[in-house]
Structure formats: structure tokens, C-alpha cells
Amino acid sequence: MKYILFKDFSGNSVPVIFPGRVKFDEMREQIPYSEAVSAGFVRLVDGHVVCHGEARELGMTVRAQDAEIITSNLSQDD
């Protein structure tokens, strides 16, 4: 799977996770109003979120805190 982390209007990081067959720039075009802050690939390893790689077409890479942010968002009820 791929992901892009966006900043919402409150300044919170919100992940969008999508299939690998969708290009990063195609997904980015779907959410034009938010600031993209990082992007890469995401998978589960032994029950833990692991982020790796980069989105060359966006000029973005994975950040150290991305896995924690994605895990936190997945744990929320909203």
C-alpha cells in the first residue's frame, strides 16, 4: 500500500492510504486543498505499521514519525 500524509485545516497530520496501483501524483490531485507533508509505502509487520521508501513524483520521502502518526489515526474511532 501507499500513503500520503496531509495537514488538515487544524494542522493535524492525516494519512490517506491507497493501493499500490494508484500513482502518488494521481492521489495527490484528488486532495488539492491540503498540504502534503510526506509520502511513501506502508505495510504491517508483526502487527506494527512500517513506513518506507519515497514518492519520487511528489519529491517526498518517509519521515521517522509517519508510522506513529498512521498508527494513531488507525486507532481513533472517527
GUTI-112941 format. One record per residue (C-alpha): residue number from 0; x, y, z negated. Coordinates in nm, 2 decimals, decimal comma, always signed. Layout:
N
<site><nr>NUM</nr><east>X</east><north>Y</north><up>Z</up></site>
...
END
This chain:
78
<site><nr>0</nr><east>+0,00</east><north>+0,00</north><up>+0,00</up></site>
<site><nr>1</nr><east>+0,10</east><north>+0,36</north><up>+0,05</up></site>
<site><nr>2</nr><east>+0,03</east><north>+0,66</north><up>-0,17</up></site>
<site><nr>3</nr><east>+0,04</east><north>+1,04</north><up>-0,17</up></site>
<site><nr>4</nr><east>+0,03</east><north>+1,24</north><up>-0,49</up></site>
<site><nr>5</nr><east>-0,16</east><north>+1,56</north><up>-0,47</up></site>
<site><nr>6</nr><east>-0,21</east><north>+1,85</north><up>-0,71</up></site>
<site><nr>7</nr><east>-0,58</east><north>+1,92</north><up>-0,78</up></site>
<site><nr>8</nr><east>-0,72</east><north>+2,26</north><up>-0,84</up></site>
<site><nr>9</nr><east>-0,64</east><north>+2,23</north><up>-1,21</up></site>
<site><nr>10</nr><east>-0,28</east><north>+2,14</north><up>-1,14</up></site>
<site><nr>11</nr><east>-0,31</east><north>+1,77</north><up>-1,23</up></site>
<site><nr>12</nr><east>-0,15</east><north>+1,51</north><up>-1,02</up></site>
<site><nr>13</nr><east>-0,40</east><north>+1,29</north><up>-0,84</up></site>
<site><nr>14</nr><east>-0,29</east><north>+0,98</north><up>-0,64</up></site>
<site><nr>15</nr><east>-0,45</east><north>+0,87</north><up>-0,31</up></site>
<site><nr>16</nr><east>-0,37</east><north>+0,51</north><up>-0,24</up></site>
<site><nr>17</nr><east>-0,43</east><north>+0,37</north><up>+0,11</up></site>
<site><nr>18</nr><east>-0,35</east><north>+0,08</north><up>+0,33</up></site>
<site><nr>19</nr><east>-0,01</east><north>+0,05</north><up>+0,49</up></site>
<site><nr>20</nr><east>-0,16</east><north>+0,06</north><up>+0,85</up></site>
<site><nr>21</nr><east>-0,26</east><north>+0,42</north><up>+0,79</up></site>
<site><nr>22</nr><east>+0,01</east><north>+0,67</north><up>+0,86</up></site>
<site><nr>23</nr><east>+0,12</east><north>+0,91</north><up>+0,59</up></site>
<site><nr>24</nr><east>+0,05</east><north>+1,22</north><up>+0,82</up></site>
<site><nr>25</nr><east>-0,29</east><north>+1,09</north><up>+0,91</up></site>
<site><nr>26</nr><east>-0,39</east><north>+1,06</north><up>+0,55</up></site>
<site><nr>27</nr><east>-0,24</east><north>+1,40</north><up>+0,47</up></site>
<site><nr>28</nr><east>-0,46</east><north>+1,56</north><up>+0,73</up></site>
<site><nr>29</nr><east>-0,77</east><north>+1,42</north><up>+0,55</up></site>
<site><nr>30</nr><east>-0,69</east><north>+1,63</north><up>+0,24</up></site>
<site><nr>31</nr><east>-0,57</east><north>+1,96</north><up>+0,38</up></site>
<site><nr>32</nr><east>-0,65</east><north>+2,19</north><up>+0,09</up></site>
<site><nr>33</nr><east>-0,43</east><north>+2,03</north><up>-0,18</up></site>
<site><nr>34</nr><east>-0,06</east><north>+2,05</north><up>-0,23</up></site>
<site><nr>35</nr><east>+0,11</east><north>+1,71</north><up>-0,17</up></site>
<site><nr>36</nr><east>+0,40</east><north>+1,66</north><up>-0,42</up></site>
<site><nr>37</nr><east>+0,53</east><north>+1,31</north><up>-0,34</up></site>
<site><nr>38</nr><east>+0,46</east><north>+1,01</north><up>-0,13</up></site>
<site><nr>39</nr><east>+0,58</east><north>+0,65</north><up>-0,08</up></site>
<site><nr>40</nr><east>+0,49</east><north>+0,29</north><up>-0,13</up></site>
<site><nr>41</nr><east>+0,32</east><north>+0,14</north><up>-0,43</up></site>
<site><nr>42</nr><east>+0,27</east><north>-0,22</north><up>-0,55</up></site>
<site><nr>43</nr><east>+0,21</east><north>-0,42</north><up>-0,86</up></site>
<site><nr>44</nr><east>+0,50</east><north>-0,63</north><up>-1,00</up></site>
<site><nr>45</nr><east>+0,41</east><north>-0,84</north><up>-1,30</up></site>
<site><nr>46</nr><east>+0,12</east><north>-0,62</north><up>-1,38</up></site>
<site><nr>47</nr><east>+0,32</east><north>-0,29</north><up>-1,36</up></site>
<site><nr>48</nr><east>+0,29</east><north>-0,02</north><up>-1,09</up></site>
<site><nr>49</nr><east>+0,61</east><north>+0,02</north><up>-0,90</up></site>
<site><nr>50</nr><east>+0,67</east><north>+0,30</north><up>-0,65</up></site>
<site><nr>51</nr><east>+0,95</east><north>+0,30</north><up>-0,39</up></site>
<site><nr>52</nr><east>+1,05</east><north>+0,45</north><up>-0,06</up></site>
<site><nr>53</nr><east>+0,96</east><north>+0,77</north><up>+0,12</up></site>
<site><nr>54</nr><east>+0,72</east><north>+0,92</north><up>+0,37</up></site>
<site><nr>55</nr><east>+0,95</east><north>+1,05</north><up>+0,64</up></site>
<site><nr>56</nr><east>+0,68</east><north>+1,21</north><up>+0,84</up></site>
<site><nr>57</nr><east>+0,59</east><north>+1,43</north><up>+0,53</up></site>
<site><nr>58</nr><east>+0,95</east><north>+1,48</north><up>+0,43</up></site>
<site><nr>59</nr><east>+0,87</east><north>+1,34</north><up>+0,08</up></site>
<site><nr>60</nr><east>+1,01</east><north>+1,07</north><up>-0,14</up></site>
<site><nr>61</nr><east>+0,90</east><north>+0,89</north><up>-0,46</up></site>
<site><nr>62</nr><east>+0,96</east><north>+1,06</north><up>-0,79</up></site>
<site><nr>63</nr><east>+1,06</east><north>+0,89</north><up>-1,11</up></site>
<site><nr>64</nr><east>+0,73</east><north>+0,99</north><up>-1,28</up></site>
<site><nr>65</nr><east>+0,50</east><north>+0,87</north><up>-0,99</up></site>
<site><nr>66</nr><east>+0,44</east><north>+0,51</north><up>-1,13</up></site>
<site><nr>67</nr><east>+0,34</east><north>+0,65</north><up>-1,47</up></site>
<site><nr>68</nr><east>+0,10</east><north>+0,91</north><up>-1,31</up></site>
<site><nr>69</nr><east>-0,06</east><north>+0,64</north><up>-1,09</up></site>
<site><nr>70</nr><east>-0,10</east><north>+0,40</north><up>-1,39</up></site>
<site><nr>71</nr><east>-0,25</east><north>+0,67</north><up>-1,60</up></site>
<site><nr>72</nr><east>-0,50</east><north>+0,76</north><up>-1,32</up></site>
<site><nr>73</nr><east>-0,60</east><north>+0,39</north><up>-1,27</up></site>
<site><nr>74</nr><east>-0,66</east><north>+0,36</north><up>-1,65</up></site>
<site><nr>75</nr><east>-0,91</east><north>+0,65</north><up>-1,65</up></site>
<site><nr>76</nr><east>-1,29</east><north>+0,58</north><up>-1,64</up></site>
<site><nr>77</nr><east>-1,38</east><north>+0,87</north><up>-1,40</up></site>
END
